[in-house]
Amino acid sequence: MVPTRRNLTVALGLAWLGVTAAGGAAPAPGDADGETLRVMTFNIRYDNPADGEDAWPNRRAKVASMIRFHGADVVGLQEALRTQIADLEASLPHFGWFGTGRSAERDGEHCAILFRRDRLEVLAESTFWLSETPEVAGSRGWDAALPRIVTWGKLRDRRTGAVFHLFNTHFDHRGEAARRESARLLLRKVPEIAGPAGPVVVTGDFNTTPESEPYRILTTGEGTRGALVDALHASSCPHHGPTSSWNAFKAIEPGRRIDFVLVRPPLGVRQHGTLSDTFDGRFPSDHLPVMAEVTIGDPGHDPLCGVTTSR
């Protein structure tokens, strides 16, 4: 039998909820016949006419194609201006979105979350600022060069009734203290918004590498129970693609993995990849999108990659 997406990817939320939307029994964690969900993080590069051949009008169809072809169910965007989101809406009519701009007027760059309307329902959503006053729109924290935000959503899978939270962010590119304190604030906000347990996915351009202090804070929790897990390391299948996510529209630069999908247990990860597609030699953005497929609990044996995990 030819494998399908349904039996190659992972069940999200069913084991945690224990029942389907119709009230029936749920598959066990890692059940390959369960429903699936693909999560993508994608910094699409803001619409800057100075980018010349790589300006947004030359890239918008490529960005939409990446989302469509790789079958994303939900996408955390970074650097998205409202006009760019409108372009993606036109190209991807089955997607909805939510989010707000980072300025005091709530315009400018968004950390918008795109979602398949036929698959996901938004139960709640909001945005907070990465600053000492996170509820103040436009506030800039610590030594950040610009206001930075986290947009989050509480989402329900229409097929299964599973509920999970997704947080999408873009840390500052200059402020070292801002990135460190943003990581700490995010760790505090996740349980405050999503509760101390239950499925959480965090997507974003963190402008920091796995060797950095902000990454250490996020993945150790600094002694708390709030640590997040890098989906690359949690994946039961080997990582697919390059280990860097930055290309500057020229070439993939080694050692620049700065875009992450992070999860909070009981979420596990079946597959993880950094997508290095090009179109006639041109990248769709100066960042590579990163995709993960997640499951509640241990993904177990995967017939696709022949790996059995012990988590």
Secondary structure, DSSP 8 states (H G I E B T S, - for coil): ----HHHHS---SHHHH-B-TTS-B---TT-TTS---EEEEEE-----GGGGGGSGGGTHHHHHHHHHHTT-SEEEEESB-HHHHHHHHHH-TTEEEE--BSSTTS-SSB--EEEETTTEEEEEEEEEESSSSTTSTT---TT-SS--EEEEEEEEETTT--EEEEEEEE--SS-HHHHHHHHHHHHHHHHHHH-SSS-EEEEEE-S--TTSHHHHHHHHGGGSS---EEHHHHBSS--BS-S--B-TTT---TT---EEEEEETTEEEEEEEE----BTTB-SSSB--EEEEEEES----BTTTTB----
